Every structure is written in C-alpha cells, then in structure tokens.
Amino acid sequence: MTSRSLLAVAAALVITLAGYPQKASAAVLLTYTGDEFTTFHSQGVLPPDVYSTADSVTGRLVIAAPLGPDLVGGFVTPLAYQFSDGINTIIGNADNPEIESFQFWTDSSGS
C-alpha cells in the first residue's frame, strides 16, 4: 500500500471532530489534527527518516450542512477537503473526489 493510500485510509478511518464546526455561509468547515506519529512502518515507499514524531495528520473538510446529533457511522459526502501528513497531501472536491465520503460519529449535541 502506498503512503498516499495509507494517508487516505487513515484520514477516512480516524477523522473525528476536533472542536466545533464553523459556518461559512451555508457550508460548514470541520478541522482535524491527529496525534503526533509514534510508530513507523516503511514498506519501501519512503525512507524511514522522512517522518518524525513531530509529524501528524491534519485536515480540513467542508460539508453542506452541520452534522446532526447522535450520528453512528453516518456517511457524509464532502464539498471539498484537504489532508496532509506533512509529506503527502490529498485534495479533493465534488468535481474531483479521491475520497467520496467520510464516516462520522457525533454526540447528542452534534459534536
């Protein structure tokens, strides 16, 4: 699996809300900042010294409306998104999606 596909899988699997959504007109901007990396597995794609324990996955995701309360694995199709691990960046929008949907869990307040 390439580092780009690993990043896509990681972004899709670990994305959770990191704060409250901020409205931008009718759309909602969600941000994500993951924990710093602690374990490295090189499969010959990148030299093992490319990443450090100071690196993490960060991202932005724009959705059409706020997430509802008590979502349990609800799939949401984004208007646009960008995720980076400091080396690789994945950018997508409705016209050019590399990732078609993201899965969310929210509490009773939609956070």
C-alpha positions in Angstrom: 0.0 0.0 0.0 1.5 3.4 -0.9 1.9 6.2 1.6 -0.8 8.2 -0.3 -3.3 5.4 0.1 -2.3 4.9 3.7 -3.0 8.6 4.3 -6.4 8.3 2.6 -7.3 5.3 4.7 -6.0 7.0 7.9 -8.0 10.1 7.1 -11.1 8.2 6.4 -10.8 6.0 9.5 -9.6 8.3 12.2 -11.4 11.6 11.3 -13.3 12.9 14.2 -14.4 16.4 15.1 -11.7 18.4 16.7 -13.7 21.3 18.0 -17.0 22.7 16.8 -17.9 23.3 13.2 -17.5 26.9 11.9 -20.1 28.1 9.5 -19.0 29.6 6.1 -22.3 30.7 4.6 -24.5 27.6 4.4 -21.5 25.2 4.4 -19.6 24.0 7.4 -15.9 23.8 7.9 -14.6 20.9 10.0 -10.9 20.6 11.0 -8.9 17.7 12.2 -5.5 17.5 13.9 -4.3 14.0 14.7 -1.8 12.9 17.4 1.9 13.1 16.6 3.2 9.9 15.0 4.7 7.3 17.3 5.2 4.2 15.1 6.8 4.0 11.7 6.5 1.1 9.2 8.4 1.5 5.9 7.3 -0.7 3.0 10.0 0.7 0.7 7.8 3.6 -0.4 9.6 6.3 1.6 12.8 6.3 3.5 12.1 5.7 7.2 13.7 9.0 8.2 11.1 11.1 6.2 8.7 11.2 9.0 9.4 12.1 12.6 7.5 12.0 15.9 6.7 15.7 15.4 4.5 14.9 12.4 0.8 14.2 12.4 -2.2 14.2 10.0 -4.1 17.4 9.7 -7.1 18.3 7.6 -10.0 20.4 6.6 -13.3 19.2 5.4 -16.2 21.3 4.0 -19.7 19.8 4.2 -23.0 21.2 3.0 -24.7 21.4 6.5 -23.9 20.8 10.1 -23.6 17.2 11.3 -26.7 16.0 13.1 -26.9 14.7 16.7 -26.2 11.1 17.6 -24.7 10.1 14.3 -23.5 6.5 14.5 -21.2 5.9 11.5 -23.1 8.3 9.2 -21.5 8.8 5.8 -21.2 12.4 4.6 -20.1 13.4 1.1 -17.9 16.5 1.3 -17.9 19.6 -0.9 -14.1 19.8 -0.5 -11.3 18.5 1.7 -7.6 18.6 2.2 -5.5 16.3 4.4 -1.8 16.2 4.9 0.8 14.2 6.8 3.5 16.8 6.3 4.9 15.0 3.3 1.8 13.9 1.2 -1.3 16.0 0.7 -4.7 14.8 -0.6 -7.0 17.4 -2.0 -10.5 16.8 -3.3 -13.7 18.5 -4.2 -17.1 17.5 -5.5 -15.8 17.5 -9.1 -12.7 15.6 -8.4 -13.1 13.3 -5.3 -10.3 11.0 -4.3 -12.4 10.1 -1.3 -16.1 10.0 -1.9 -17.4 10.1 1.6 -16.3 10.3 5.2 -17.8 8.5 8.2 -18.8 10.4 11.4 -19.9 9.7 14.9 -21.4 12.6 17.0 -22.8 13.0 20.4 -26.2 14.4 21.4 -25.2 17.9 20.5 -23.8 17.0 17.1 -20.1 17.4 18.2 
